[in-house]
């Protein structure tokens, strides 16, 4: 009975991890949200476009929890470093 309980707990834990990873924010998500802002951020546009504002609003909804927010922040830093 003890072995079955341990296996059941392990399966539930693995499913929880799979769901967490599936819903995790990616750098691709962050890049796609911020891409419309490049012209404004590089000084080629005087004001952010509506698409830029929508992307930033969308980006704010993606990360859930501190770890995902930190990961998204690292993605923003990487993206910013790649813009001349």
TORMARVO-885788 format. One line per field, with one value per residue: residue in three letters; residue number from 1; x, y, z of N, C-alpha, C in turn. Coordinates in steps of 0.05 Angstrom, whole numbers. Atoms other than C-alpha are relative to their C-alpha. Layout:
REM TORMARVO-885788
r = (ALA	...);
k = (NUM	...);
n.c1 = (X	...);
n.c2 = (Y	...);
n.c3 = (Z	...);
ca.c1 = (X	...);
ca.c2 = (Y	...);
ca.c3 = (Z	...);
c.c1 = (X	...);
c.c2 = (Y	...);
c.c3 = (Z	...);
***
This chain:
REM TORMARVO-885788
r = (UNK	UNK	UNK	UNK	UNK	UNK	UNK	UNK	UNK	UNK	UNK	UNK	UNK	UNK	UNK	UNK	UNK	UNK	UNK	UNK	UNK	UNK	UNK	UNK	UNK	UNK	UNK	UNK	UNK	UNK	UNK	UNK	UNK	UNK	UNK	UNK	UNK	UNK	UNK	UNK	UNK	UNK	UNK	UNK	UNK	UNK	UNK	UNK	UNK	UNK	UNK	UNK	UNK	UNK	UNK	UNK	UNK	UNK	UNK	UNK	UNK	UNK	UNK	UNK	UNK	UNK	UNK	UNK	UNK	UNK	UNK	UNK	UNK	UNK	UNK	UNK	UNK	UNK	UNK	UNK	UNK	UNK	UNK	UNK);
k = (1	2	3	4	5	6	7	8	9	10	11	12	13	14	15	16	17	18	19	20	21	22	23	24	25	26	27	28	29	30	31	32	33	34	35	36	37	38	39	40	41	42	43	44	45	46	47	48	49	50	51	52	53	54	55	56	57	58	59	60	61	62	63	64	65	66	67	68	69	70	71	72	73	74	75	76	77	78	79	80	81	82	83	84);
n.c1 = (16	-18	-12	20	4	-24	2	22	-10	-19	15	13	-21	-9	21	0	-23	6	19	-14	-18	16	11	-21	-7	-25	-12	15	24	-9	-9	23	15	-15	-9	11	-10	-28	-4	1	-23	-24	2	9	28	3	18	5	24	21	-9	-20	14	15	-20	-9	23	1	-23	5	18	-13	-14	15	-18	-26	-19	6	-6	-29	-8	8	-18	-25	6	0	-28	-13	10	-10	-28	-4	9	-22);
n.c2 = (-24	-23	-4	-12	-28	-15	-3	-18	-27	-7	-6	-26	-21	-3	-14	-28	-12	-2	-22	-24	-5	-6	-27	-18	-20	5	-25	-5	-15	-27	-13	-7	-22	-26	-6	-25	-23	-4	-26	-20	3	-7	-28	-3	-9	-20	10	28	6	15	28	1	-1	25	20	-3	9	29	10	-1	22	26	14	6	6	-13	13	-6	-29	-3	11	-19	-23	8	0	-29	-9	12	-12	-28	1	7	-22	-19);
n.c3 = (0	-1	26	17	-8	9	29	5	-6	21	25	-4	1	27	15	-9	13	28	4	-5	22	23	-2	-6	20	14	12	25	-8	-8	24	17	-13	1	27	11	-14	7	13	-21	-18	13	8	27	-2	-22	-21	4	15	-14	-2	-21	-25	-3	-6	-28	-17	2	-14	-29	-8	5	-22	-24	-22	-1	18	27	4	2	26	20	-2	13	29	8	0	23	24	1	7	28	16	2);
ca.c1 = (0	57	90	25	16	87	76	9	42	98	49	10	75	97	30	34	104	80	22	68	118	64	37	105	125	178	227	189	126	164	197	131	98	153	170	121	158	227	217	197	252	305	282	254	183	163	111	95	45	-21	8	66	19	-24	39	62	-7	-6	64	41	-9	40	85	52	92	160	201	165	170	244	251	211	255	317	284	273	346	369	324	346	419	408	379	432);
ca.c2 = (0	48	37	53	117	140	126	163	224	222	220	279	318	304	326	390	404	390	438	491	484	485	551	582	646	641	692	684	708	768	784	781	827	879	875	932	977	973	1035	1076	1048	1062	1134	1120	1137	1196	1157	1084	1054	1024	956	971	990	928	885	914	903	832	821	842	785	730	716	683	685	712	661	674	750	744	700	750	806	768	759	835	847	799	830	901	880	855	921	967);
ca.c3 = (0	16	-52	-88	-48	-65	-139	-137	-105	-156	-214	-186	-176	-247	-275	-234	-262	-333	-326	-296	-353	-406	-380	-370	-404	-457	-486	-551	-516	-487	-554	-592	-541	-545	-619	-637	-588	-621	-664	-603	-559	-611	-623	-692	-669	-626	-588	-575	-623	-603	-618	-571	-515	-527	-526	-460	-430	-455	-428	-359	-358	-379	-319	-260	-196	-178	-217	-282	-273	-262	-323	-365	-339	-362	-431	-434	-416	-470	-522	-503	-509	-579	-604	-633);
c.c1 = (17	12	-20	-5	23	-2	-22	9	20	-13	-13	21	10	-21	0	24	-6	-19	15	19	-15	-10	21	5	26	11	-13	-25	7	8	-24	-16	14	10	-12	11	29	4	-1	24	26	0	-10	-29	-2	-16	-4	-26	-21	7	21	-14	-16	20	10	-22	-1	23	-4	-17	14	13	-18	20	27	20	-5	5	29	10	-8	18	27	-4	0	28	15	-9	11	30	5	-9	23	-7);
c.c2 = (25	6	13	29	18	4	20	29	9	7	27	22	5	14	30	15	4	23	27	7	8	28	21	20	-7	26	7	16	29	15	8	23	27	8	26	25	8	28	23	-1	8	29	4	9	18	-10	-30	-4	-14	-29	-4	0	-26	-22	1	-9	-30	-13	0	-22	-27	-13	-3	-7	14	-12	7	30	5	-10	19	24	-6	0	29	10	-10	14	29	0	-5	23	21	29);
c.c3 = (0	-27	-19	6	-10	-30	-7	4	-21	-26	2	-1	-28	-17	7	-14	-30	-6	4	-23	-25	0	4	-22	-13	-10	-26	5	6	-25	-17	12	-3	-28	-11	13	-9	-13	21	18	-12	-10	-28	-2	24	23	-5	-16	17	4	22	27	6	7	29	19	0	16	31	10	-2	24	24	22	-4	-20	-29	-6	-3	-27	-23	0	-14	-31	-10	-2	-24	-26	-2	-8	-29	-19	-2	8);
***
